[in-house]
Amino acid sequence: MGGTSGMGLATAQVLSSEGYRVIISGRSQDTINKALSEVAGDCTGFPLDFTDAASVASFFEQVGSLDHLALVGSGKAVWGNFRDLKLEDLKVAFEQKFYGFFLCTQAALGKLRADGSITFVIGGASRSAIPGTTGVAAVNGAIQAMAFTMAKELAPLRVNILSPGLFDTPVYNWMTPEQKADFFKQMGGELPVGRVGKPDEIGQAVSYFIKNGFTTGAILDVDGGDGYIKYWLNQLGCFRNLTSLFSGSRGVGLEQRDLAEGQVAHETIAEVYMQALHNKTAQGKTFEVYNEKGNPLTNWSAAFAALLSGAVFH
Ligand SMILES: NC(=O)c1ccc[n+]([C@@H]2O[C@H](COP(=O)([O-])OP(=O)(O)OC[C@H]3O[C@@H](n4cnc5c(N)ncnc54)[C@H](OP(=O)(O)O)[C@@H]3O)[C@@H](O)[C@H]2O)c1
């Protein structure tokens, strides 16, 4: 599921190069055809919208029997502080990724080899405890919880979870190529491995889960050490250190807030980052953050660097 783009497409490429017969899905025949042109080997594809039970049923009618299932598709993510989360946004997020993965997995059961495997791709937020990501954490955490129980209930079918960190996929194509390169350089530079992930590294991890018959109920972080870093930032309280954050009229839609000395803003590094990331109006614009001397950090990566460093802004 999700084989037409990013990690899913790369997974199809890796598995196909290893000699597997691969079937991909996406919502339209056009995206499937484009993806198929990028996968060498034995690869076919059928349309599937995993938010639609009839579409899911029709897909599994066409594919016949399966040895392994990898769910790498994405859904609408909901970001923001818990106190501001809207029920309807959260419902949409669950209806897409969680119920989508649920529908596909349940429909696949009759087709899957008894001792085959299922791999769910979630996201690091579910175990990072970063303020501003409760919605994303809830959706991905629900998949994780479901998968652990499935591993026991459906044995000898193996069920595993892949938790990616930041990967260079088309999901970030709303940025200009320069912004994207700058952003990945900065974010990747914060990681022990010094770079963001390449989609085929998820493909390799899916391949591991498929091949290793002694691995089930497992969760694998493929995140360049991001979870480890976040753990320590949380321990140090860095995610709570942002006392004031500003964006000018050219900014990404964050409101300027004047905070009293010592008052802690509700914005968190994660929320600001995610707002910048998902606010299409940010495209081609400058993210404006002020340093402690009141000078604006007008450079995209400098602003993120400052945010990530957990610096206090006045
Ligand atoms: N990229 C990252 O940094 C990152 C980090 C952590 C977690 N993740 C997770 O990793 C997974 C893959 O992300 P990605 O960056 O590779 O995403 P992507 O490049 O945007 O690909 C998303 C895939 O999901 C498919 N899809 C979306 N909605 C669908 C639906 N309703 N029914 C069927 N297929 C649907 C898309 O197919 P069509 O468009 O052809 O329909 C596409 O193949 C996602 O679950 C994401 O949350 C990504």
The ligand as a MOL file (V3000), in Angstrom:
LIG
                    3D

  0  0  0     0  0            999 V3000
M  V30 BEGIN CTAB
M  V30 COUNTS 48 52 0 0 0
M  V30 BEGIN ATOM
M  V30 1 N 8.6250 11.2060 4.7100 0
M  V30 2 C 8.8700 11.2750 6.0050 0
M  V30 3 O 9.7510 12.0220 6.4600 0
M  V30 4 C 8.0650 10.4140 6.9840 0
M  V30 5 C 8.4200 10.4390 8.3480 0
M  V30 6 C 7.7460 9.6160 9.2520 0
M  V30 7 C 6.7090 8.8130 8.8180 0
M  V30 8 N 6.3500 8.8270 7.4870 0 CHG=1
M  V30 9 C 5.2570 7.9160 7.0780 0
M  V30 10 O 5.7260 7.0580 6.0390 0
M  V30 11 C 4.6560 6.7460 5.1470 0
M  V30 12 C 5.1070 7.0440 3.7120 0
M  V30 13 O 5.4430 8.4050 3.6060 0
M  V30 14 P 6.0770 9.0430 2.2770 0
M  V30 15 O 6.8310 10.2500 2.6930 0
M  V30 16 O 6.7340 7.9810 1.4770 0 CHG=-1
M  V30 17 O 4.7220 9.5400 1.5550 0
M  V30 18 P 4.4110 9.9060 0.0310 0
M  V30 19 O 5.6440 10.0110 -0.8030 0
M  V30 20 O 3.4930 11.0790 0.0950 0
M  V30 21 O 3.5790 8.6150 -0.4800 0
M  V30 22 C 2.3430 8.3680 0.0450 0
M  V30 23 C 1.7590 7.1390 -0.6220 0
M  V30 24 O 0.4940 6.8500 -0.0120 0
M  V30 25 C -0.4600 6.6520 -1.0290 0
M  V30 26 N -1.7660 7.0530 -0.5390 0
M  V30 27 C -2.1120 8.2280 0.0570 0
M  V30 28 N -3.4210 8.2100 0.3780 0
M  V30 29 C -3.8930 7.0100 -0.0330 0
M  V30 30 C -5.1780 6.4010 0.0110 0
M  V30 31 N -6.2480 7.0310 0.5540 0
M  V30 32 N -5.3280 5.1700 -0.5030 0
M  V30 33 C -4.2660 4.5260 -1.0380 0
M  V30 34 N -3.0260 5.0200 -1.1090 0
M  V30 35 C -2.8550 6.2630 -0.6130 0
M  V30 36 C 0.0110 7.5250 -2.1800 0
M  V30 37 O -0.5150 7.0360 -3.3970 0
M  V30 38 P -1.3060 7.9400 -4.4780 0
M  V30 39 O -0.9300 9.3630 -4.2730 0
M  V30 40 O -0.8310 7.3650 -5.7850 0
M  V30 41 O -2.7370 7.6510 -4.1970 0
M  V30 42 C 1.5130 7.3100 -2.1140 0
M  V30 43 O 1.8670 6.1120 -2.7770 0
M  V30 44 C 3.4560 7.5720 5.6220 0
M  V30 45 O 2.6050 6.7530 6.4130 0
M  V30 46 C 4.0640 8.6510 6.4770 0
M  V30 47 O 3.1800 9.0900 7.4960 0
M  V30 48 C 6.9970 9.6090 6.5720 0
M  V30 END ATOM
M  V30 BEGIN BOND
M  V30 1 1 1 2
M  V30 2 2 2 3
M  V30 3 1 2 4
M  V30 4 1 4 5
M  V30 5 2 4 48
M  V30 6 2 5 6
M  V30 7 1 6 7
M  V30 8 2 7 8
M  V30 9 1 8 9
M  V30 10 1 8 48
M  V30 11 1 9 10
M  V30 12 1 9 46
M  V30 13 1 10 11
M  V30 14 1 11 12
M  V30 15 1 11 44
M  V30 16 1 12 13
M  V30 17 1 13 14
M  V30 18 2 14 15
M  V30 19 1 14 16
M  V30 20 1 14 17
M  V30 21 1 17 18
M  V30 22 2 18 19
M  V30 23 1 18 20
M  V30 24 1 18 21
M  V30 25 1 21 22
M  V30 26 1 22 23
M  V30 27 1 23 24
M  V30 28 1 23 42
M  V30 29 1 24 25
M  V30 30 1 25 26
M  V30 31 1 25 36
M  V30 32 1 26 27
M  V30 33 1 26 35
M  V30 34 2 27 28
M  V30 35 1 28 29
M  V30 36 1 29 30
M  V30 37 2 29 35
M  V30 38 1 30 31
M  V30 39 2 30 32
M  V30 40 1 32 33
M  V30 41 2 33 34
M  V30 42 1 34 35
M  V30 43 1 36 37
M  V30 44 1 36 42
M  V30 45 1 37 38
M  V30 46 2 38 39
M  V30 47 1 38 40
M  V30 48 1 38 41
M  V30 49 1 42 43
M  V30 50 1 44 45
M  V30 51 1 44 46
M  V30 52 1 46 47
M  V30 END BOND
M  V30 END CTAB
M  END
